[in-house]
Amino acid sequence: MDSALTLDHFLILSGLLFVIGLAGVLVRRNLIIIFMCLELMLSAANLTLVAFSRFNVQEGQPNYEGHVLLFFIITVAAAEVAVGLAIIVALFRSRETTDVGKLNTMRN
């Protein structure tokens, strides 16, 4: 019995993570939960990138260019988290809620 992981296993897992994140963004009303689901979707895209990079074998060696790109994506995601959480905290301080239904206007 062959138990090695293939590209299909990684793509299925990545697709499931992305769908869970998308469902969370569409269904949830709390800004923090929506933000976490967006990060889950980004992680699913990163997993796909690394899987394609790892299984792209050239001259007997895996192509690690996708892994290098992953570090740039993680850096941008870290900056996104810092700015996004700052915006959420500012909204919470001014409106005292994180429910997106109550944050539908830009007025105070």
C-alpha positions in Angstrom: 0.0 0.0 0.0 1.5 3.3 -1.1 1.0 6.0 1.6 3.0 8.8 0.1 1.4 12.2 -0.2 0.8 13.4 -3.7 0.0 16.8 -5.1 -3.7 15.9 -5.1 -3.7 15.5 -1.3 -2.2 19.0 -0.8 -4.6 20.5 -3.3 -7.7 18.9 -1.7 -6.5 20.1 1.7 -5.9 23.6 0.4 -9.3 23.7 -1.3 -11.0 22.6 1.9 -9.2 25.3 3.9 -10.1 27.9 1.3 -13.8 26.9 1.3 -13.9 27.0 5.1 -12.4 30.5 5.1 -14.7 31.7 2.4 -17.7 30.3 4.3 -16.5 32.1 7.4 -16.2 35.4 5.5 -19.7 35.1 4.0 -21.5 33.8 7.1 -19.9 35.5 10.1 -20.8 38.9 11.4 -17.8 39.5 13.7 -14.9 41.5 12.2 -12.3 39.5 14.1 -13.7 36.2 12.9 -13.9 37.5 9.3 -10.3 38.6 9.6 -9.2 35.2 10.8 -11.1 33.5 7.9 -9.3 35.8 5.4 -6.0 34.7 6.9 -7.1 31.1 6.6 -7.8 31.7 2.9 -4.4 33.3 2.5 -2.8 30.2 4.2 -4.7 27.9 1.8 -3.2 29.8 -1.2 0.2 29.6 0.4 -0.2 25.8 0.8 -1.1 25.5 -2.9 1.9 27.6 -3.9 4.3 25.5 -1.9 2.7 22.2 -3.1 3.1 23.2 -6.7 6.6 24.4 -6.1 7.6 21.2 -4.3 6.2 18.8 -6.9 7.7 20.7 -9.8 10.8 18.6 -10.2 13.4 19.8 -12.7 16.6 17.9 -13.3 15.9 15.6 -10.3 15.6 18.5 -7.9 12.5 20.3 -6.6 12.0 23.9 -7.7 12.1 26.0 -4.5 11.1 29.3 -6.2 7.6 29.1 -4.7 9.1 28.7 -1.2 11.0 32.0 -1.7 7.8 33.7 -2.9 6.0 32.3 0.2 8.3 34.3 2.5 7.3 37.5 0.7 3.6 36.6 1.1 4.0 35.8 4.8 5.7 39.2 5.2 2.8 41.0 3.5 0.3 39.0 5.6 2.1 40.1 8.8 1.8 43.7 7.7 -1.8 43.1 6.8 -2.5 41.7 10.3 -0.9 44.7 12.0 -2.9 47.2 10.0 -6.1 45.2 10.0 -6.1 44.7 13.8 -5.3 48.4 14.3 -8.4 49.3 12.2 -10.5 46.8 14.1 -9.4 48.2 17.4 -10.1 51.8 16.2 -13.6 50.8 15.0 -14.2 49.0 18.3 -13.2 52.1 20.3 -15.4 54.4 18.3 -18.4 52.2 17.9 -18.0 49.7 20.8 -18.9 46.8 18.5 -17.3 44.4 16.1 -20.6 43.4 14.4 -20.4 44.3 10.7 -24.2 44.9 10.6 -23.8 47.9 12.9 -20.7 49.2 11.1 -22.4 49.7 7.7 -22.0 53.5 7.7 -18.9 55.7 7.9 -20.7 58.3 10.1 -20.2 58.5 13.8 
